[in-house]
Amino acid sequence: MAEDLKQAALEYHEKPVPGKLNITISKPTATSRDLSLAYSPGVAEPCREIAKDPEAAYRYTGKGNLVAVISDGTAVLGLGNIGPLASKPVMEGKGVLFKRFAGVNSVDVEVEAESPEAFIDTVARIANTYGGINLEDIKAPECFEIERQLIERCSIPVFHDDQHGTAIVTAAGLLNALELQGKAIEEAKIVCLGAGAAATACMNLIIACGAKRDNIFVLDRKGVIHSGRDDLNEYKATFAIDTDARDLDDAIEGADVFIGVSGPDLLSVEQLNKMAANPVVFACSNPDPEINPEVALAARSDLIMATGRSDYPNQVNNVLGFPFIFRGALDVRATKINEEMKVAAVHALKDLAKEPAPQDVINAYGGAALEFGKEYILPKPMDARLLTEVSAAVAKAAVDSGVASLPYPDFYPLTDLARFEA
């Protein structure tokens, strides 16, 4: 990062007050009567109602529109295991995005935990305070068990965004890219470089969207995950296939799709040129992708390319997913975010990219045309229709799959966030 941008980032977080979030009051507090209602003695009445019926908390408190963004700081962005406190700016940033894009209130919770079990127990004990939990920046493989146990123990949605948010946006973009390249996901040979949390979730969701497990080659630091290896944990073993391919050079031969969730400069031009005609490359290592887009596009004019960066077309950006996924889940008081809800979000994102972009979105991105094609396979984060389409699709899927506690809302489709403000 350039020095001027580093300094600007520090000043942004420090001034005029430290941090990026604030708490506002949603009820009148101008008179003595107001204060009597807000606190003692009036506050006793909703307390009594909630004691009689815990569901009344959704009626008398902000629980139903409140998400906890929780981390142990073991896998923060590209910074690694920097600890819970150092992760706080990221967790606050997630809260900014929740509020800005979907009107969801959030608090960040940074947990000092000596073990995954201690983390799980801590989060489970405080979960009832919130309407949902967004797990963030927790290293693999611990994150899989942490999420699984918390889903079992909590009666509210628990969602590890590094896994599933990434997977949802990746799958939506991939389906559109394959369509543009004249290929079917059921027949595509897919190579995934990386076998961590994001990679595992991406492959599982892509399979849910139609990809064949036998057509997927996953690579970790030791090479292809194949059936002859005896060093695989239970999560990697899911992707072990019977193949003679041992490294990326072998696996990439004739591949239709490359998905990188690994590190910079790990896909060479020579390997790119081994791919099938009309390939799709998602090089999502941040800030430096597995292959530079200019280099890749110079080598293959038949390529569709996506990265995790905002300065290239086709950014795979989690903000396209998590705010609206939680919005939909909260609005029907879902008890979990299940596979049906994730797939619904995939298809809502996929379909929205095919619609003409509104002029205000075009203006926000420099005035260039945003039309479905090789450089526009995903909507832009500033597209207000994400709130309308993705939240509604997720809410409907929750109702249809039986995990919603409320019916499909009569205020859908959402067109603004006014109903969630004071």
Stockholm file with secondary structure:
# STOCKHOLM 1.0

chainA/1-422         MAEDLKQAALEYHEKPVPGKLNITISKPTATSRDLSLAYSPGVAEPCREIAKDPEAAYRYTGKGNLVAVISDGTAVLGLGNIGPLASKPVMEGKGVLFKRFAGVNSVDVEVEAESPEAFIDTVARIANTYGGINLEDIKAPECFEIERQLIERCSIPVFHDDQHGTAIVTAAGLLNALELQGKAIEEAKIVCLGAGAAATACMNLIIACGAKRDNIFVLDRKGVIHSGRDDLNEYKATFAIDTDARDLDDAIEGADVFIGVSGPDLLSVEQLNKMAANPVVFACSNPDPEINPEVALAARSDLIMATGRSDYPNQVNNVLGFPFIFRGALDVRATKINEEMKVAAVHALKDLAKEPAPQDVINAYGGAALEFGKEYILPKPMDARLLTEVSAAVAKAAVDSGVASLPYPDFYPLTDLARFEA
#=GR chainA/1-422 SS CCHHHHHHHHHHHHSSSSSSCCCCCCSCCSSHHHHHHHSTTTTHHHHHHHHHCGGGHHHHSGGGGEEEEEECSSSBTTTBSCCTGGGHHHHHHHHHHHHHHHCCEEEEEECCCSSHHHHHHHHHHHGGGSSEEEECSCCTTHHHHHHHHHHHHCSSCEEEHHHHHHHHHHHHHHHHHHHHTTCCTTTCCEEEECCSHHHHHHHHHHHHTTCCGGGEEEEETTEECBTTCSCCCHHHHTTCBCCSCCSHHHHTTTCSEEEECSCTTCSCHHHHTTSCSSCEEEECCSSSCSSCHHHHHHHCTTCEEEESCTTSSSBCCGGGTHHHHHHHHHHTTBSCCCHHHHHHHHHHHHHHTTSCCCHHHHHHTTTCCCCSBTTBSSCCTTCTHHHHHHHHHHHHHHHHTTCBSSCCCTTCSCCCSGGGCC
#=GC SS_cons         CCHHHHHHHHHHHHSSSSSSCCCCCCSCCSSHHHHHHHSTTTTHHHHHHHHHCGGGHHHHSGGGGEEEEEECSSSBTTTBSCCTGGGHHHHHHHHHHHHHHHCCEEEEEECCCSSHHHHHHHHHHHGGGSSEEEECSCCTTHHHHHHHHHHHHCSSCEEEHHHHHHHHHHHHHHHHHHHHTTCCTTTCCEEEECCSHHHHHHHHHHHHTTCCGGGEEEEETTEECBTTCSCCCHHHHTTCBCCSCCSHHHHTTTCSEEEECSCTTCSCHHHHTTSCSSCEEEECCSSSCSSCHHHHHHHCTTCEEEESCTTSSSBCCGGGTHHHHHHHHHHTTBSCCCHHHHHHHHHHHHHHTTSCCCHHHHHHTTTCCCCSBTTBSSCCTTCTHHHHHHHHHHHHHHHHTTCBSSCCCTTCSCCCSGGGCC
//
